[in-house]
Amino acid sequence: MSAQDASPPATTLSYEQAGVNYDLIDPLKISAQRAAAATGIHLAAHGFSEVPASRGESAYVVDVGPFYLASIVECLGSKALVADEMQKLTGRSYYDAIAQDTIAMAINDLITVGATPLVVQAYWAAGGSDWFGDAQRAQTLVAGWKRACDTCGVAWGGGETPALAGIVEGGRIDLAASCTGLIQPKERLSVGDRLGPGDAIVLLASSGIHANGLSLARKLVERLPQGYLTPLPDGTTYGQALLAPTVLYSPVTEALFKAGIVPHYCANVTGHGWRKLLRHPAKLTYRMQAIPKVPAVLRFIQEQARQDDREAYSTLNMGAGFALFVAEKDAQRTVDVAQACGVEALVAGRVEAGDKQLLIEPLGIRFGDDDLQLR
């Protein structure tokens, strides 16, 4: 059965039904942020201070005098499970792409605050020592990790490879990366203090699902007679399309700086889908008048899960992996710089005074302040 011939089941499959409920997760994040904020005073003993506006953003920023220091830690999530299943079906290891996904989760967050990524650390926690005995898989992971570091111009500083039997399931691995970067000169800091009405919103294209929404994508396999080998209209299989590596956006942000463009704000479109465009606490309206092309795998997931546009855009990136809020005069030049780096881009909308809301006009979708609570 092809993707075109498949007739979606009658019931909707939501992200919550796939096992991810942000209504339960987000309150813990808020509680942790409040506890963490109280620890910022300890920096004073070293002669440093935090940038308060970075609290609740995608990366934490410390003022160390001549420059800012930014840091982040992120995990891959469940995408490695797709790679494991596809290796069983095809005999190929996809851990080179999985490595890029893991690094992208950290670096694409770090650059939202204007940082140049400097050092990446690896955390590879396996369910037992046997995982590392598959030499092809292990070396594919190493090669992909190094290649992603080279793409972003960062040093791979080191890492940790624990065998955690009883914590991580046998035969599985939990991957994470931390990243440290510099904001230099300090004028590159991007935490939204310059964000305001009149700014343009430029969306950078995604390569597919990236590494968010995989719980939903894996749950959907239960509905597909051919599972991960289900063919898609673009000639790939469902499993291959899911494993397209996440785009690394730091070459774009570095090229923008060299071109004299400093974004007023940035958002990495990950969990919560397009609602992430509401991340900044300011009361502003984000009016989207154009939307990027939706990758075939995301359209397939939406159709087979029988999700309406609002559900899909609140969960998946739907073709937009990263958002840049720039001065209107810099909008088209931002697109040109991104495309010169090999990343498709689109001037999709603008920032206006008004209620805190995201209006996706081509689809008639509105997300309000209550649709994203991360602080």
N, C-alpha and C positions, 0 to 999 in steps of 0.2 A: 504494500500500500504506500503510495507516495503522499507527500505532505499536501499536495493539491487535492488528492482524492479523500484524504481523511476528513471525516465529519466529526467536529468537536463534540464531546459528551454534553449532555444537557445541563450539568451542574457546573457552577463556577468553582474554580480552585483558587483560593486566596493565599497570600503569603502566610497569614496566620494559620490556615489549615495545613500548610507545609511545615509548621513547627516554629515559626518566627513571629513573635508578638511584641512589637515595639512598645505597646502600652504597658507591658510588664518590664521591659528592659530599660526604657528611657528614665523612669523614676530613679532607678539605681544610679544611672549616669549623673543625674542632677544632684543626688545626695552625695556622690563621690566628689563632684566638682566643688560643692560647698565645703566639704571637709578639706579638700586639697587647697582651696583658696586660703584657708587659715594658716597653711604652712609656708606661704610665700614670704613671711616675715623673716624666715631663717636665712634668706639670701643676704640680708643686711649685714650679717656677721662676716661675710666675705667681701663686703663692699659693693655688692651687686643689688639689683632690684628686678622684679618681674614687670612685664608690660601687662597691666591689668586687663586691657582690652583683648588680650589673647586668650583669656580664660573663656572656655566655651567655643573657641575656634578649633580648627583642625590641627593646629600645632601650638605648642607652648613657647613663649618668647621671653628671654632674659636679657636685660640691659647690662652688658659687661664693660661699658665705657666707650671705647672707640667703635664698637659694632654691637649688633644684637646676635644672640645665640638662640637658635630654634631647634626643637627636638620633637620627636614623635615615635610611637611604637604602634604597629598595626599587625594583625594576623590575617592570614589568607582566608580563613573560613573553610567551607566544605568543598571547594572546587577540586581539591586533590582527590576526592572520592570519584569524581567524574573521570579523572586521568587514570585512576586505578581500574575502573570498569572498562575504559577504552583500551587499556593495555591488554586486558584479558581477551577482548574481542578482536584486536588487530595485531597484537604482538609488538606494538610500538610504545616506547616510553614518551610521554608528553611532559615530562618534568622540566624540560628546558623552558617551555611556555609557562608552566606553573611557577617556576622561579621568577620569571618576569612579573607575573601577577602579584607575587608576594612583595617584591620590591616596589612595584607600582602603588600598592596600597599605602606604603609609608611615604614614598617620595611625592606622590601626587597630593597627599595631605600637607606635607612640609612646605611645598612651594606656594600654597595658598596665602601664606603670610609674607611672601616676598623673599623667601630664603633661597640661597644657592646650596643645593645638597653637597655635603662634604664627605661624610663617612656613613657607611651602612654596616650594621651588625646582623648576623643571622641567628635565628633560633629554630632548630630542627628537632622536634621532640617526637621520637618514634615509639610505637607500642612495644618494641623489643629490639634487641640488637640485630635480629634477623633481617630487619628492614634494610639495613646498610649492607647486607650480604649480596643483594642484587646489584652487581657492579655496574651494569648498563644503566639502571635507573639512577643510582647514586651519582655516577659521573655525568649523566644528563642534567641532573639537578645542579651540580657544580658548574658545568659549562654554561648553563642558562643564567645562573646567578652572576657569573663573571661578565657575561655578555651584556646583561642589563646594567651592571655597574659601569661598564665601558660606555654604553649609550648615554648614560647620565653624567659621565665624568666624575664618578665618586670612587673613593677608596673603600674596599671591602676590608674592614678593620679586624674582624674575627667573628666569633659566635659560640654557640652552645649546641651540643648534639646529645641530649639525654635520651636514655632508653627508659620509658616510663610504663612498664607493664602494670596493668591494673588501673592506670589512669587514662592512657591512650589505648584504644583498641588494638589488639594484635594485628600486624600486617598493615597498619595505618601510620600516617605521620601528620603532625600538626606543625604548620610552618608559620613563622612570623619574622618580621624585620623591624629594627629600630633605625632611625636616621637622625643625624645631627647636621645642621647647616648654619651658614652665616648670612646675616642680612647686612650687607656692606656695599655702598654707603647706607647709613641709617634711613635715608629718604626712600629706600626700597620697601620699607615696612608697609604691609598691606593688611590692616585689621579693620578697615571700614570707616576710619575717621574722615576720609575724603569722599565717601560714597554719598551721592545725593541726586536730586531730581536733575534730569537732563543727561545723565550717564547712559551710555549704550551698553547693551548686554550681548557679548559675543560668545557663542557656544562652539566648543571644539568637539569634533566628531568622536564617537566611541568606535571601537572595533567589534562590538558585540555586547555580550552580557557583562564583560569585565569580570569582577569577582564578587558581585553582589546580586542576590536573588537566586543563588544556586540551590538553596533549599527548595524553592518553588520549582526550579528547572528539573531537579532530580525527582521530586514527587510526581512531576508530570510524566516521567518515563513509564509509570505504572499504567498510564492510559494509552500508550503507544504500542501496537502489536510488534513493531520492529525495534522498539526501545531506542537505544542510542544510535542504532544504525538506520533509523528512519531518514529517508532522503528529504532534503529541503529544496526549494525551487532554485537556489543558486548553485546546485550541484554538489554541495557538501552533505555530510550526514549531520544529524542533530548533535551527536557527540563531538564531532570535529568542530562544528560551529561554536559550541559551548566553550571549547578549549582554545579559541582564538585568544592570544595573550592581550592583556590590558595595555592600552596605549600609555607610554611614558611621556608625560607632558612637560618635564623640566627642560628639554631642549627648546621648547616654544617659549617658556617664560624667560629663559636666559637670552634667547634671541630678541625678545621684546625689550629687555633692558638695554641690550646693545643698540637697539634701534631708537632708544630714548623714550620708550613707552613704559610707564609705571602704572599698573592697574590700581584702581581705587579699592577694589575688593575682588576676591576670587572664591569660588566654591567648587569643591570636588564632588561630582554627582555620583554618590555611592548609595549606601543604604538610605531609604526614604525617597529614592528617585528624585523627581524634579522638586519635591518639597524642600530639598537642600538649598534651593535658590532663596529660601526664606530664612536662611541661617542667621544673618546679621540681625541684631535686636532692634534696629531702627524701624520706625513706622514709615514704611515706604511701599509704594505699589510697583510691582514688576510686571509690565505689560509686554507679553510676547506676541509678536505679530507674524512670526514665521517659525517653523519648526524644521529640524533636520530630517533627512531620510532615515527611516527606522530600519536597522539591520534585519535581514531576513529571519534570523533566529529569534529575535525579540518579537517580531510580528507573529511568528509561529507560536511562541509561548503564549502570547496574548489570545490568539484565536483558539488554541487547544485548551487553554485554561478558562476560556469563555469570560475573560475579563473585559469590562468596558474601559474606555480610554482613561477615565479618572483613576480606576484601580491600577491600570498598567503604569501610568505616569507617576503614581504615588509610590511605586515599588521598584521599577526598572529605569535604567537611564534613557531608554527609548531613542538612542542615537546621539545623545549629548553626554559626553564624559566629563566635561570640565567647563565652567562658566567664568568668563572674565568681564568684570564691570569696569569700563574704561571711559575716558572723556569722549564725548561724541566726535570730536575732531580726529581722534585716534582710531575710531572704529574700523574703517576700511583698511587702514594700515595694519591693524592687528590681525585682520583676516589674511592679508597678504603675507605677513611674517609667518603665521601659522602654516599657511599652504606651502611656503618656501621650505618649511621644516618637514613637509610631507604629511601634515595633518589638515584635513578639511575643516573649514570654519564657516560660520554664518553670523551675520549681524541679525540677531533674532528679535531684539526688543529694546525697551528703554525703561529707565527708572523714572517714576513720577512721584510727586507729593500725594499723600492720601493715606488710606488705611493700609495696614500691613497685609498685603495679599499678593498672590501670584495669579495673573490672568493669562491663560493660554488661549488666546482668542480664536485661532483656527479650529480649535476643538471644543470651544465653549466650556472650558474647565476653569474653576476657581478654587484655589487653595488659600485658606485664611490663616491667621495667627495661631488658631487652635489646632491646625493640622501638623505643626511641628513644634515640639517642646523639648529643646535640648539644653536649656539653661535653668 
